Amino acid sequence: MTVWLDRAGRNGEQEALALQEKIAVVGWDEVPDMSSIKTREELLAILQKTYPDNKPKALLNWQAQLWAFSKRWQKGDLVVLPLKTRSAIAIGQVERDYQYRPKGPEGARHTRPVKWIKTDIPRTAFDQDILYSFGACSTVCEIKRNDAERRILAILEGKQPTPMPASGMNDHEEGAEPLEIPDLVHNARDQILKHIDQKFKGHALERLVNEILKAQGYRTELAQPGPDEGIDIIAGRGKMGFDPPRLVVQVKSEQGQIGVGELDKLRGLLQKFGADQGLYVSWGGFKANVDKESRKIFFQIRIWDSDDLLSALFENYEKLSEDIKAEIPLKKIWTLVLPEE
């Protein structure tokens, strides 16, 4: 069994389609049907004709990815899809050979049927070295270093895999995939997510959300640990906190996903607390049906998963208390983003 990384658009444009239609997609729509291609040289010639203005190195890179997707993937291989629209990983198994859909939507004409096994695994469930592999800039690549297959299978089975020793983090077995250019942004976010996941459990995560709201200009009251009537934070604008919008906030630090029923409970508490709106923060994310429901209550309830919380942290970091900065020490850097090849 081989483990393959696949992406569904630079910004996750085809994620919903891939999961709903049980397919993996690869882009490069200008390339014709690859079913009849017999050799890598033939594929390279098609790429040269299709993209005459691109550099030879880029075309060789694309050849390797498209050849793997259309010819090397085998039934039963694992497919890892790091989701861009939420902080989660989807994993499935290849079911059939490559299929070309000439009338498929943009970015989804070259496909592989996939049985998605789990579509909501938190990124924090994986060790950092595996997340580095998930962060490769390529659309398609093989993941095999650091015994990745065994460790990913353990997570799929609900087990806790043995972490890779630090001395082996950069080792490469013979025949392993070449080093990929890392996605620096996602790798950095994954490191910070791991840090928060380890350091801010339970009431500590409520305290972090409370500090972010204060940095946004709210006057807040944080409930003490213990029974809280379903509300962890109340917040309002103005010197006394009387001014709208007045918020009630529920924070869940567990890995489990929150469903529509929990949002309904929060909405029911708005009147009880005299609040205008609510915020539900779920570190483990939300079930698939919540996205659709959240649009209906957009002006009443907002939802934050771990990725949304991280974005709010970055936006308000300079205004946070020194205590929180000491617990989450961050530094902003500039780096050159090279074109993908």
C-alpha positions as CSV (number, residue, x, y, z in Angstrom):
1,M,0.0,0.0,0.0
2,T,1.3,3.5,-0.9
3,V,0.2,6.8,0.7
4,W,-0.4,9.6,-1.7
5,L,-0.8,13.3,-1.0
6,D,-3.4,15.1,-3.2
7,R,-4.8,18.6,-3.2
8,A,-8.2,19.9,-4.4
9,G,-7.3,23.4,-5.7
10,R,-4.8,25.9,-4.5
11,N,-7.4,27.3,-2.1
12,G,-9.5,24.2,-1.7
13,E,-11.9,25.2,-4.5
14,Q,-12.7,21.5,-5.3
15,E,-12.7,20.1,-1.8
16,A,-16.5,19.9,-1.4
17,L,-16.8,18.4,-4.9
18,A,-14.1,15.8,-4.2
19,L,-15.7,14.7,-1.0
20,Q,-19.3,14.7,-2.2
21,E,-18.6,12.9,-5.5
22,K,-16.0,10.5,-3.9
23,I,-13.1,11.4,-6.2
24,A,-9.6,12.8,-6.1
25,V,-8.9,15.6,-8.5
26,V,-5.6,17.0,-9.9
27,G,-6.2,20.1,-12.0
28,W,-4.3,20.7,-15.3
29,D,-7.6,20.9,-17.2
30,E,-5.8,21.9,-20.5
31,V,-4.2,18.5,-20.6
32,P,-6.3,16.0,-22.7
33,D,-7.5,12.6,-21.6
34,M,-4.4,10.7,-20.3
35,S,-6.0,7.2,-20.4
36,S,-4.3,6.1,-23.6
37,I,-0.8,7.5,-22.8
38,K,1.7,4.7,-22.5
39,T,5.0,6.3,-21.6
40,R,6.3,9.2,-19.5
41,E,8.0,10.6,-22.6
42,E,4.6,10.8,-24.4
43,L,3.1,12.7,-21.4
44,L,6.0,15.1,-21.4
45,A,5.5,15.8,-25.1
46,I,1.8,16.6,-24.5
47,L,2.8,19.0,-21.7
48,Q,5.4,20.7,-23.9
49,K,2.7,21.2,-26.5
50,T,0.0,22.3,-24.0
51,Y,2.3,24.7,-22.1
52,P,4.9,25.9,-24.5
53,D,5.9,29.0,-22.4
54,N,6.7,27.0,-19.2
55,K,10.2,26.1,-18.1
56,P,11.5,22.6,-18.8
57,K,12.0,22.0,-15.0
58,A,8.4,22.9,-14.3
59,L,7.1,20.6,-17.1
60,L,9.2,17.7,-15.7
61,N,7.7,18.3,-12.3
62,W,4.2,18.3,-13.7
63,Q,5.0,15.1,-15.7
64,A,6.0,13.3,-12.5
65,Q,2.8,14.4,-10.7
66,L,0.4,13.6,-13.5
67,W,2.1,10.3,-14.3
68,A,1.7,9.2,-10.6
69,F,-1.9,10.3,-10.5
70,S,-3.0,8.6,-13.7
71,K,-0.7,5.5,-13.8
72,R,1.0,4.8,-10.4
73,W,-1.9,5.0,-8.1
74,Q,-3.3,1.5,-7.3
75,K,-6.5,0.2,-5.9
76,G,-6.3,0.2,-2.1
77,D,-3.6,3.0,-1.9
78,L,-4.3,5.7,0.7
79,V,-5.1,9.2,-0.5
80,V,-4.5,12.1,2.0
81,L,-6.3,15.4,1.3
82,P,-5.3,18.3,3.6
83,L,-8.4,20.5,3.7
84,K,-8.0,24.2,3.1
85,T,-11.5,25.2,4.0
86,R,-11.3,23.8,7.5
87,S,-8.5,22.6,9.9
88,A,-8.8,18.9,9.1
89,I,-7.4,16.1,7.0
90,A,-9.5,13.7,4.8
91,I,-8.1,10.2,4.1
92,G,-9.5,7.7,1.6
93,Q,-8.6,4.7,-0.5
94,V,-8.3,4.5,-4.3
95,E,-11.1,2.4,-5.7
96,R,-10.6,2.4,-9.5
97,D,-8.4,3.5,-12.4
98,Y,-8.0,7.0,-13.7
99,Q,-11.1,8.6,-15.2
100,Y,-11.3,11.7,-17.5
101,R,-14.5,13.8,-17.3
102,P,-14.5,16.2,-20.3
103,K,-17.5,18.1,-18.9
104,G,-16.3,18.2,-15.3
105,P,-16.0,21.5,-13.5
106,E,-12.8,23.5,-13.7
107,G,-10.0,21.8,-11.8
108,A,-11.8,18.4,-11.7
109,R,-11.6,16.8,-15.1
110,H,-8.8,14.4,-14.3
111,T,-10.1,12.2,-11.5
112,R,-9.6,9.0,-9.5
113,P,-12.6,7.4,-7.7
114,V,-11.9,7.3,-4.0
115,K,-13.7,5.9,-1.0
116,W,-13.3,8.5,1.7
117,I,-12.8,6.8,5.0
118,K,-12.6,9.8,7.3
119,T,-13.0,13.5,6.3
120,D,-12.6,15.2,9.7
121,I,-9.3,14.1,11.3
122,P,-7.9,17.1,13.2
123,R,-4.5,18.3,12.0
124,T,-3.3,18.1,15.6
125,A,-3.8,14.3,15.5
126,F,-0.6,14.0,13.4
127,D,3.0,14.4,14.5
128,Q,4.9,17.4,13.1
129,D,7.0,15.4,10.7
130,I,4.0,14.0,9.0
131,L,2.4,17.4,8.8
132,Y,5.6,18.6,7.1
133,S,5.0,16.0,4.4
134,F,1.3,17.1,4.1
135,G,2.6,20.6,3.6
136,A,4.5,19.9,0.4
137,C,3.8,22.4,-2.3
138,S,3.2,19.7,-4.9
139,T,-0.4,18.8,-5.9
140,V,0.5,15.1,-5.9
141,C,3.4,13.3,-4.2
142,E,4.1,10.0,-2.4
143,I,4.4,10.1,1.4
144,K,6.7,7.4,2.8
145,R,9.5,8.9,5.0
146,N,9.5,8.2,8.7
147,D,7.3,5.1,8.5
148,A,4.4,7.3,7.5
149,E,2.1,4.5,6.2
150,R,2.0,2.7,9.6
151,R,1.5,5.8,11.6
152,I,-1.3,7.2,9.4
153,L,-3.0,3.8,9.5
154,A,-2.8,3.9,13.3
155,I,-4.6,7.2,13.3
156,L,-7.3,5.9,10.9
157,E,-7.9,3.0,13.3
158,G,-8.2,5.4,16.3
159,K,-4.9,4.4,17.8
160,Q,-2.1,6.6,19.1
161,P,0.9,6.0,16.9
162,T,4.4,5.9,18.3
163,P,6.1,9.3,17.6
164,M,9.1,9.3,15.4
165,P,12.4,9.9,17.4
166,A,13.8,13.4,16.8
167,S,17.0,11.8,15.3
168,G,14.9,10.4,12.5
169,M,12.9,13.4,11.5
170,N,15.0,14.2,8.4
171,D,16.2,10.7,7.5
172,H,15.2,9.3,4.2
173,E,14.8,5.6,3.3
174,E,16.2,4.4,0.1
175,G,13.9,5.2,-2.8
176,A,11.9,7.7,-0.8
177,E,10.3,10.6,-2.5
178,P,12.6,13.6,-3.2
179,L,12.5,16.5,-0.8
180,E,9.5,18.7,-1.6
181,I,9.4,22.4,-1.3
182,P,7.5,22.9,1.9
183,D,4.4,25.1,2.3
184,L,6.0,27.4,4.9
185,V,2.7,29.1,5.9
186,H,0.9,25.8,6.6
187,N,3.9,24.3,8.3
188,A,4.1,27.3,10.6
189,R,0.4,27.2,11.4
190,D,0.6,23.5,12.1
191,Q,3.4,24.1,14.7
192,I,1.4,26.8,16.4
193,L,-1.8,24.7,16.4
194,K,0.2,21.8,18.0
195,H,1.5,24.2,20.7
196,I,-1.9,25.5,21.5
197,D,-3.4,22.0,21.5
198,Q,-0.8,20.9,24.1
199,K,-0.8,24.1,26.3
200,F,-4.4,25.3,26.2
201,K,-6.8,22.5,27.4
202,G,-10.2,23.1,28.9
203,H,-10.5,26.4,30.8
204,A,-7.1,27.6,29.4
205,L,-8.6,27.7,25.9
206,E,-11.5,29.7,27.2
207,R,-9.0,32.1,28.7
208,L,-7.2,32.5,25.3
209,V,-10.5,33.2,23.5
210,N,-11.4,35.7,26.2
211,E,-8.0,37.5,25.7
212,I,-8.6,37.7,21.9
213,L,-12.0,39.2,22.4
214,K,-10.5,41.8,24.8
215,A,-7.9,42.6,22.2
216,Q,-10.8,43.1,19.7
217,G,-12.2,45.8,22.0
218,Y,-14.8,43.9,24.1
219,R,-15.3,44.2,27.8
220,T,-15.6,40.5,28.9
221,E,-16.4,38.3,31.8
222,L,-14.9,34.9,31.9
223,A,-16.8,32.1,33.8
224,Q,-14.9,30.3,36.4
225,P,-14.1,26.6,35.9
226,G,-17.2,24.4,36.7
227,P,-20.9,24.7,35.8
228,D,-21.5,27.7,33.6
229,E,-25.1,27.4,32.2
230,G,-23.6,26.6,28.8
231,I,-21.9,30.0,28.5
232,D,-18.1,30.5,29.0
233,I,-17.8,34.2,28.2
234,I,-20.1,37.2,28.0
235,A,-18.8,40.3,26.2
236,G,-20.0,43.7,25.2
237,R,-18.7,47.0,23.8
238,G,-18.2,50.2,25.6
239,K,-16.5,51.1,28.9
240,M,-19.0,49.1,31.0
241,G,-19.7,46.4,28.3
242,F,-23.3,47.6,27.9
243,D,-23.0,48.6,24.2
244,P,-23.9,46.2,21.3
245,P,-23.0,43.9,20.0
246,R,-23.4,41.9,23.2
247,L,-22.0,38.4,22.8
248,V,-22.4,35.0,24.6
249,V,-19.5,32.6,23.8
250,Q,-19.2,28.9,24.2
251,V,-15.8,27.3,23.9
252,K,-15.1,23.6,23.4
253,S,-11.5,22.4,23.6
254,E,-12.2,18.7,22.9
255,Q,-11.3,17.1,19.6
256,G,-14.9,16.0,18.8
257,Q,-16.9,17.9,16.2
258,I,-19.9,20.0,17.1
259,G,-23.2,19.4,15.4
260,V,-26.2,21.7,14.6
261,G,-27.9,20.8,17.9
262,E,-25.2,22.6,19.9
263,L,-25.6,25.7,17.8
264,D,-29.3,25.6,18.4
265,K,-28.7,25.4,22.2
266,L,-26.4,28.5,22.0
267,R,-29.0,30.4,20.0
268,G,-31.6,29.6,22.6
269,L,-29.4,31.2,25.3
270,L,-29.2,34.6,23.5
271,Q,-32.4,35.9,25.0
272,K,-31.7,34.5,28.5
273,F,-28.5,36.5,28.7
274,G,-29.8,39.5,26.8
275,A,-27.2,39.0,24.1
276,D,-27.5,40.1,20.5
277,Q,-25.2,37.5,19.0
278,G,-23.3,34.3,19.9
279,L,-19.9,32.9,19.1
280,Y,-19.2,29.1,19.2
281,V,-15.6,28.1,19.3
282,S,-14.9,24.4,18.7
283,W,-11.2,23.4,18.7
284,G,-12.3,20.0,17.1
285,G,-14.2,21.7,14.4
286,F,-17.8,21.2,13.2
287,K,-19.8,18.5,11.5
288,A,-20.4,18.8,7.7
289,N,-24.0,19.9,8.1
290,V,-23.0,22.9,10.3
291,D,-21.6,24.9,7.4
292,K,-25.0,24.9,5.6
293,E,-26.9,25.7,8.8
294,S,-24.4,28.5,9.9
295,R,-25.4,30.5,6.8
296,K,-29.0,30.6,8.0
297,I,-28.0,32.0,11.3
298,F,-25.1,34.2,10.0
299,F,-26.4,37.3,11.8
300,Q,-26.9,35.5,15.1
301,I,-24.2,32.9,15.5
302,R,-20.6,32.8,14.3
303,I,-18.5,29.7,14.4
304,W,-14.7,29.4,14.9
305,D,-12.7,26.2,14.4
306,S,-9.1,25.9,15.4
307,D,-8.0,27.6,12.1
308,D,-10.4,30.5,12.6
309,L,-9.1,30.9,16.2
310,L,-5.5,31.0,14.9
311,S,-6.4,33.7,12.4
312,A,-8.0,35.8,15.1
313,L,-4.9,35.2,17.2
314,F,-2.6,36.5,14.4
315,E,-4.8,39.5,13.7
316,N,-4.8,40.7,17.3
317,Y,-1.5,39.4,18.6
318,E,0.1,42.7,19.2
319,K,-2.8,43.8,21.4
320,L,-2.8,40.6,23.6
321,S,-1.6,40.6,27.2
322,E,2.0,40.0,27.9
323,D,1.1,36.8,29.8
324,I,-0.5,35.3,26.6
325,K,2.4,36.5,24.5
326,A,4.7,34.7,26.8
327,E,2.7,31.5,26.6
328,I,2.5,31.7,22.8
329,P,5.7,33.5,21.7
330,L,5.4,34.4,18.0
331,K,7.6,36.4,15.6
332,K,6.4,37.8,12.2
333,I,9.0,37.2,9.4
334,W,9.1,38.0,5.7
335,T,10.2,35.2,3.3
336,L,10.5,35.0,-0.5
337,V,7.7,32.9,-2.1
338,L,9.2,31.2,-5.1
339,P,6.9,30.2,-8.0
340,E,5.6,26.7,-7.9
341,E,7.3,24.4,-10.4
